[in-house]
């Protein structure tokens, strides 16, 4: 017997420990850019990783993956260090 309120087709994922579902834009197939957008990180500055039992798997910004209920992602920003170029007096 199914639990009351449980929908086996519902997709819930976690991005940076926050829960998201279809109402937030979760789809059965998503790109790294779409996952990053859930937490407000621009695609050109995002690094998306799927947390696995072994090692985190990096998801490319344009790469599409099949989303499964309960997936956990970590989205961080690329490190950009400012400075001057050597030899440009």
N, CA, C and O atoms as a GROMACS GRO file, in nm:
protein
  356
    1UNK      N    1   0.084  -0.118   0.000
    1UNK     CA    2   0.000   0.000   0.000
    1UNK      C    3   0.089   0.126   0.000
    1UNK      O    4   0.184   0.135   0.078
    2UNK      N    5   0.057   0.219  -0.086
    2UNK     CA    6   0.136   0.342  -0.096
    2UNK      C    7   0.105   0.435   0.020
    2UNK      O    8  -0.007   0.440   0.071
    3UNK      N    9   0.207   0.508   0.062
    3UNK     CA   10   0.188   0.605   0.168
    3UNK      C   11   0.105   0.721   0.118
    3UNK      O   12   0.114   0.759   0.001
    4UNK      N   13   0.025   0.777   0.206
    4UNK     CA   14  -0.056   0.893   0.170
    4UNK      C   15   0.034   1.010   0.133
    4UNK      O   16   0.127   1.043   0.207
    5UNK      N   17   0.006   1.071   0.018
    5UNK     CA   18   0.082   1.187  -0.025
    5UNK      C   19   0.210   1.154  -0.100
    5UNK      O   20   0.277   1.244  -0.150
    6UNK      N   21   0.244   1.026  -0.110
    6UNK     CA   22   0.366   0.987  -0.180
    6UNK      C   23   0.337   0.972  -0.328
    6UNK      O   24   0.243   0.901  -0.366
    7UNK      N   25   0.414   1.035  -0.412
    7UNK     CA   26   0.399   1.026  -0.557
    7UNK      C   27   0.526   0.963  -0.612
    7UNK      O   28   0.631   1.028  -0.612
    8UNK      N   29   0.521   0.838  -0.661
    8UNK     CA   30   0.642   0.771  -0.708
    8UNK      C   31   0.706   0.840  -0.828
    8UNK      O   32   0.823   0.815  -0.857
    9UNK      N   33   0.633   0.924  -0.899
    9UNK     CA   34   0.687   0.994  -1.016
    9UNK      C   35   0.748   1.128  -0.978
    9UNK      O   36   0.808   1.194  -1.063
   10UNK      N   37   0.735   1.170  -0.854
   10UNK     CA   38   0.786   1.299  -0.811
   10UNK      C   39   0.940   1.298  -0.809
   10UNK      O   40   1.001   1.202  -0.763
   11UNK      N   41   0.998   1.404  -0.858
   11UNK     CA   42   1.143   1.417  -0.858
   11UNK      C   43   1.185   1.523  -0.758
   11UNK      O   44   1.148   1.640  -0.770
   12UNK      N   45   1.260   1.482  -0.658
   12UNK     CA   46   1.318   1.574  -0.562
   12UNK      C   47   1.469   1.555  -0.566
   12UNK      O   48   1.519   1.443  -0.555
   13UNK      N   49   1.540   1.666  -0.580
   13UNK     CA   50   1.686   1.661  -0.576
   13UNK      C   51   1.734   1.762  -0.474
   13UNK      O   52   1.658   1.849  -0.428
   14UNK      N   53   1.860   1.750  -0.438
   14UNK     CA   54   1.921   1.842  -0.343
   14UNK      C   55   2.038   1.910  -0.411
   14UNK      O   56   2.125   1.844  -0.468
   15UNK      N   57   2.040   2.042  -0.404
   15UNK     CA   58   2.150   2.120  -0.459
   15UNK      C   59   2.202   2.206  -0.345
   15UNK      O   60   2.129   2.289  -0.290
   16UNK      N   61   2.328   2.187  -0.310
   16UNK     CA   62   2.388   2.257  -0.197
   16UNK      C   63   2.301   2.241  -0.070
   16UNK      O   64   2.280   2.336   0.006
   17UNK      N   65   2.254   2.119  -0.052
   17UNK     CA   66   2.174   2.077   0.065
   17UNK      C   67   2.034   2.138   0.072
   17UNK      O   68   1.966   2.126   0.174
   18UNK      N   69   1.991   2.203  -0.036
   18UNK     CA   70   1.855   2.256  -0.043
   18UNK      C   71   1.772   2.166  -0.134
   18UNK      O   72   1.820   2.121  -0.238
   19UNK      N   73   1.647   2.140  -0.094
   19UNK     CA   74   1.561   2.050  -0.170
   19UNK      C   75   1.487   2.127  -0.280
   19UNK      O   76   1.436   2.236  -0.258
   20UNK      N   77   1.483   2.066  -0.399
   20UNK     CA   78   1.412   2.122  -0.514
   20UNK      C   79   1.328   2.013  -0.577
   20UNK      O   80   1.365   1.895  -0.574
   21UNK      N   81   1.212   2.052  -0.635
   21UNK     CA   82   1.128   1.955  -0.705
   21UNK      C   83   1.076   2.017  -0.835
   21UNK      O   84   1.123   2.123  -0.877
   22UNK      N   85   0.978   1.952  -0.898
   22UNK     CA   86   0.927   1.999  -1.026
   22UNK      C   87   0.878   2.144  -1.020
   22UNK      O   88   0.895   2.218  -1.117
   23UNK      N   89   0.820   2.183  -0.910
   23UNK     CA   90   0.771   2.320  -0.896
   23UNK      C   91   0.883   2.423  -0.900
   23UNK      O   92   0.859   2.540  -0.928
   24UNK      N   93   1.004   2.378  -0.872
   24UNK     CA   94   1.121   2.467  -0.875
   24UNK      C   95   1.193   2.462  -1.009
   24UNK      O   96   1.286   2.540  -1.032
   25UNK      N   97   1.150   2.372  -1.097
   25UNK     CA   98   1.213   2.360  -1.228
   25UNK      C   99   1.288   2.231  -1.251
   25UNK      O  100   1.355   2.216  -1.354
   26UNK      N  101   1.278   2.136  -1.158
   26UNK     CA  102   1.345   2.006  -1.177
   26UNK      C  103   1.272   1.928  -1.286
   26UNK      O  104   1.149   1.915  -1.284
   27UNK      N  105   1.349   1.876  -1.382
   27UNK     CA  106   1.295   1.800  -1.494
   27UNK      C  107   1.361   1.663  -1.500
   27UNK      O  108   1.466   1.644  -1.438
   28UNK      N  109   1.303   1.567  -1.572
   28UNK     CA  110   1.361   1.433  -1.580
   28UNK      C  111   1.500   1.431  -1.643
   28UNK      O  112   1.578   1.338  -1.619
   29UNK      N  113   1.532   1.531  -1.723
   29UNK     CA  114   1.664   1.543  -1.783
   29UNK      C  115   1.705   1.690  -1.773
   29UNK      O  116   1.628   1.779  -1.810
   30UNK      N  117   1.826   1.716  -1.721
   30UNK     CA  118   1.871   1.854  -1.701
   30UNK      C  119   2.017   1.868  -1.739
   30UNK      O  120   2.094   1.772  -1.737
   31UNK      N  121   2.055   1.992  -1.773
   31UNK     CA  122   2.195   2.023  -1.800
   31UNK      C  123   2.259   2.075  -1.670
   31UNK      O  124   2.190   2.109  -1.574
   32UNK      N  125   2.390   2.081  -1.670
   32UNK     CA  126   2.461   2.138  -1.557
   32UNK      C  127   2.419   2.283  -1.534
   32UNK      O  128   2.407   2.327  -1.420
   33UNK      N  129   2.396   2.358  -1.644
   33UNK     CA  130   2.354   2.497  -1.633
   33UNK      C  131   2.218   2.509  -1.564
   33UNK      O  132   2.198   2.598  -1.482
   34UNK      N  133   2.125   2.420  -1.596
   34UNK     CA  134   1.993   2.423  -1.533
   34UNK      C  135   2.003   2.392  -1.383
   34UNK      O  136   1.932   2.452  -1.303
   35UNK      N  137   2.090   2.300  -1.348
   35UNK     CA  138   2.108   2.266  -1.206
   35UNK      C  139   2.168   2.384  -1.132
   35UNK      O  140   2.124   2.418  -1.022
   36UNK      N  141   2.269   2.448  -1.191
   36UNK     CA  142   2.332   2.565  -1.129
   36UNK      C  143   2.231   2.679  -1.111
   36UNK      O  144   2.235   2.750  -1.011
   37UNK      N  145   2.143   2.695  -1.208
   37UNK     CA  146   2.044   2.803  -1.202
   37UNK      C  147   1.950   2.787  -1.082
   37UNK      O  148   1.898   2.886  -1.031
   38UNK      N  149   1.928   2.664  -1.038
   38UNK     CA  150   1.840   2.643  -0.921
   38UNK      C  151   1.891   2.716  -0.797
   38UNK      O  152   1.812   2.758  -0.712
   39UNK      N  153   2.023   2.732  -0.786
   39UNK     CA  154   2.081   2.801  -0.670
   39UNK      C  155   2.139   2.937  -0.708
   39UNK      O  156   2.215   2.996  -0.632
   40UNK      N  157   2.103   2.986  -0.827
   40UNK     CA  158   2.141   3.121  -0.866
   40UNK      C  159   2.285   3.141  -0.908
   40UNK      O  160   2.335   3.253  -0.903
   41UNK      N  161   2.352   3.034  -0.949
   41UNK     CA  162   2.490   3.048  -0.996
   41UNK      C  163   2.488   3.053  -1.149
   41UNK      O  164   2.439   2.961  -1.213
   42UNK      N  165   2.542   3.162  -1.208
   42UNK     CA  166   2.544   3.172  -1.354
   42UNK      C  167   2.625   3.060  -1.418
   42UNK      O  168   2.728   3.018  -1.365
   43UNK      N  169   2.577   3.012  -1.531
   43UNK     CA  170   2.641   2.899  -1.599
   43UNK      C  171   2.788   2.925  -1.631
   43UNK      O  172   2.870   2.833  -1.622
   44UNK      N  173   2.824   3.048  -1.668
   44UNK     CA  174   2.962   3.075  -1.707
   44UNK      C  175   3.058   3.078  -1.588
   44UNK      O  176   3.179   3.090  -1.605
   45UNK      N  177   3.003   3.067  -1.468
   45UNK     CA  178   3.087   3.070  -1.348
   45UNK      C  179   3.063   2.948  -1.258
   45UNK      O  180   3.108   2.947  -1.143
   46UNK      N  181   2.993   2.847  -1.309
   46UNK     CA  182   2.951   2.734  -1.224
   46UNK      C  183   3.035   2.608  -1.246
   46UNK      O  184   3.079   2.578  -1.356
   47UNK      N  185   3.054   2.537  -1.136
   47UNK     CA  186   3.110   2.402  -1.139
   47UNK      C  187   3.004   2.315  -1.070
   47UNK      O  188   2.970   2.338  -0.954
   48UNK      N  189   2.954   2.216  -1.143
   48UNK     CA  190   2.845   2.130  -1.092
   48UNK      C  191   2.898   1.990  -1.073
   48UNK      O  192   2.959   1.932  -1.163
   49UNK      N  193   2.875   1.935  -0.953
   49UNK     CA  194   2.919   1.798  -0.924
   49UNK      C  195   2.802   1.718  -0.869
   49UNK      O  196   2.726   1.766  -0.785
   50UNK      N  197   2.791   1.595  -0.917
   50UNK     CA  198   2.695   1.499  -0.863
   50UNK      C  199   2.766   1.422  -0.754
   50UNK      O  200   2.868   1.358  -0.778
   51UNK      N  201   2.711   1.427  -0.634
   51UNK     CA  202   2.770   1.355  -0.522
   51UNK      C  203   2.738   1.206  -0.537
   51UNK      O  204   2.622   1.169  -0.553
   52UNK      N  205   2.842   1.122  -0.533
   52UNK     CA  206   2.825   0.978  -0.544
   52UNK      C  207   2.895   0.911  -0.425
   52UNK      O  208   2.963   0.978  -0.348
   53UNK      N  209   2.877   0.781  -0.412
   53UNK     CA  210   2.942   0.709  -0.303
   53UNK      C  211   3.093   0.707  -0.318
   53UNK      O  212   3.166   0.709  -0.219
   54UNK      N  213   3.139   0.704  -0.442
   54UNK     CA  214   3.282   0.704  -0.466
   54UNK      C  215   3.333   0.848  -0.460
   54UNK      O  216   3.350   0.904  -0.351
   55UNK      N  217   3.355   0.907  -0.575
   55UNK     CA  218   3.402   1.046  -0.582
   55UNK      C  219   3.297   1.128  -0.655
   55UNK      O  220   3.224   1.075  -0.738
   56UNK      N  221   3.289   1.257  -0.624
   56UNK     CA  222   3.193   1.341  -0.696
   56UNK      C  223   3.222   1.338  -0.847
   56UNK      O  224   3.338   1.334  -0.889
   57UNK      N  225   3.115   1.338  -0.927
   57UNK     CA  226   3.129   1.335  -1.072
   57UNK      C  227   3.092   1.473  -1.126
   57UNK      O  228   2.980   1.521  -1.105
   58UNK      N  229   3.186   1.537  -1.195
   58UNK     CA  230   3.158   1.670  -1.250
   58UNK      C  231   3.063   1.659  -1.368
   58UNK      O  232   3.077   1.573  -1.455
   59UNK      N  233   2.965   1.749  -1.370
   59UNK     CA  234   2.866   1.756  -1.478
   59UNK      C  235   2.897   1.881  -1.559
   59UNK      O  236   2.899   1.991  -1.504
   60UNK      N  237   2.920   1.866  -1.687
   60UNK     CA  238   2.947   1.981  -1.773
   60UNK      C  239   2.827   2.072  -1.783
   60UNK      O  240   2.713   2.027  -1.769
   61UNK      N  241   2.851   2.199  -1.808
   61UNK     CA  242   2.744   2.298  -1.816
   61UNK      C  243   2.644   2.263  -1.925
   61UNK      O  244   2.523   2.279  -1.906
   62UNK      N  245   2.692   2.216  -2.040
   62UNK     CA  246   2.603   2.179  -2.150
   62UNK      C  247   2.562   2.031  -2.147
   62UNK      O  248   2.478   1.988  -2.226
   63UNK      N  249   2.622   1.955  -2.058
   63UNK     CA  250   2.596   1.811  -2.049
   63UNK      C  251   2.458   1.784  -1.990
   63UNK      O  252   2.421   1.841  -1.888
   64UNK      N  253   2.381   1.697  -2.056
   64UNK     CA  254   2.249   1.658  -2.006
   64UNK      C  255   2.263   1.526  -1.932
   64UNK      O  256   2.331   1.434  -1.978
   65UNK      N  257   2.197   1.518  -1.816
   65UNK     CA  258   2.196   1.392  -1.743
   65UNK      C  259   2.053   1.358  -1.705
   65UNK      O  260   1.968   1.446  -1.690
   66UNK      N  261   2.028   1.230  -1.688
   66UNK     CA  262   1.898   1.184  -1.640
   66UNK      C  263   1.892   1.208  -1.490
   66UNK      O  264   1.982   1.167  -1.416
   67UNK      N  265   1.787   1.275  -1.446
   67UNK     CA  266   1.771   1.308  -1.305
   67UNK      C  267   1.693   1.196  -1.236
   67UNK      O  268   1.588   1.152  -1.285
   68UNK      N  269   1.745   1.152  -1.124
   68UNK     CA  270   1.677   1.050  -1.043
   68UNK      C  271   1.644   1.109  -0.908
   68UNK      O  272   1.718   1.192  -0.854
   69UNK      N  273   1.533   1.067  -0.854
   69UNK     CA  274   1.488   1.115  -0.725
   69UNK      C  275   1.596   1.096  -0.620
   69UNK      O  276   1.653   0.988  -0.606
   70UNK      N  277   1.624   1.204  -0.545
   70UNK     CA  278   1.721   1.196  -0.437
   70UNK      C  279   1.864   1.231  -0.475
   70UNK      O  280   1.951   1.235  -0.388
   71UNK      N  281   1.889   1.259  -0.604
   71UNK     CA  282   2.025   1.299  -0.642
   71UNK      C  283   2.068   1.419  -0.559
   71UNK      O  284   1.987   1.504  -0.524
   72UNK      N  285   2.198   1.424  -0.528
   72UNK     CA  286   2.254   1.536  -0.453
   72UNK      C  287   2.366   1.599  -0.535
   72UNK      O  288   2.458   1.531  -0.581
   73UNK      N  289   2.355   1.730  -0.552
   73UNK     CA  290   2.452   1.805  -0.631
   73UNK      C  291   2.520   1.910  -0.545
   73UNK      O  292   2.461   1.962  -0.449
   74UNK      N  293   2.643   1.941  -0.580
   74UNK     CA  294   2.716   2.051  -0.518
   74UNK      C  295   2.750   2.147  -0.631
   74UNK      O  296   2.815   2.110  -0.729
   75UNK      N  297   2.705   2.272  -0.617
   75UNK     CA  298   2.734   2.375  -0.718
   75UNK      C  299   2.821   2.480  -0.652
   75UNK      O  300   2.784   2.539  -0.551
   76UNK      N  301   2.937   2.504  -0.711
   76UNK     CA  302   3.028   2.607  -0.661
   76UNK      C  303   3.063   2.701  -0.774
   76UNK      O  304   3.034   2.675  -0.891
   77UNK      N  305   3.124   2.811  -0.737
   77UNK     CA  306   3.169   2.908  -0.837
   77UNK      C  307   3.315   2.884  -0.870
   77UNK      O  308   3.394   2.847  -0.783
   78UNK      N  309   3.351   2.904  -0.998
   78UNK     CA  310   3.491   2.894  -1.038
   78UNK      C  311   3.570   3.002  -0.967
   78UNK      O  312   3.520   3.113  -0.947
   79UNK      N  313   3.691   2.971  -0.930
   79UNK     CA  314   3.778   3.070  -0.866
   79UNK      C  315   3.844   3.153  -0.974
   79UNK      O  316   3.910   3.100  -1.063
   80UNK      N  317   3.827   3.283  -0.964
   80UNK     CA  318   3.891   3.375  -1.057
   80UNK      C  319   3.977   3.468  -0.975
   80UNK      O  320   3.928   3.540  -0.888
   81UNK      N  321   4.105   3.465  -1.004
   81UNK     CA  322   4.197   3.552  -0.930
   81UNK      C  323   4.240   3.666  -1.019
   81UNK      O  324   4.281   3.645  -1.133
   82UNK      N  325   4.229   3.787  -0.968
   82UNK     CA  326   4.268   3.906  -1.043
   82UNK      C  327   4.416   3.933  -1.027
   82UNK      O  328   4.482   3.877  -0.940
   83UNK      N  329   4.466   4.018  -1.112
   83UNK     CA  330   4.608   4.053  -1.105
   83UNK      C  331   4.651   4.118  -1.233
   83UNK      O  332   4.569   4.153  -1.318
   84UNK      N  333   4.778   4.134  -1.247
   84UNK     CA  334   4.830   4.195  -1.370
   84UNK      C  335   4.907   4.090  -1.449
   84UNK      O  336   4.958   3.993  -1.393
   85UNK      N  337   4.914   4.112  -1.579
   85UNK     CA  338   4.992   4.024  -1.664
   85UNK      C  339   5.137   4.068  -1.662
   85UNK      O  340   5.168   4.187  -1.669
   86UNK      N  341   5.225   3.970  -1.652
   86UNK     CA  342   5.367   4.001  -1.654
   86UNK      C  343   5.410   4.044  -1.794
   86UNK      O  344   5.363   3.989  -1.894
   87UNK      N  345   5.500   4.141  -1.800
   87UNK     CA  346   5.553   4.183  -1.929
   87UNK      C  347   5.464   4.280  -2.005
   87UNK      O  348   5.483   4.299  -2.125
   88UNK      N  349   5.368   4.342  -1.940
   88UNK     CA  350   5.282   4.439  -2.007
   88UNK      C  351   5.300   4.576  -1.944
   88UNK      O  352   5.205   4.633  -1.890
   89UNK      N  353   5.421   4.630  -1.951
   89UNK     CA  354   5.451   4.759  -1.889
   89UNK      C  355   5.373   4.871  -1.951
   89UNK      O  356   5.386   4.986  -1.910
   0.00000   0.00000   0.00000
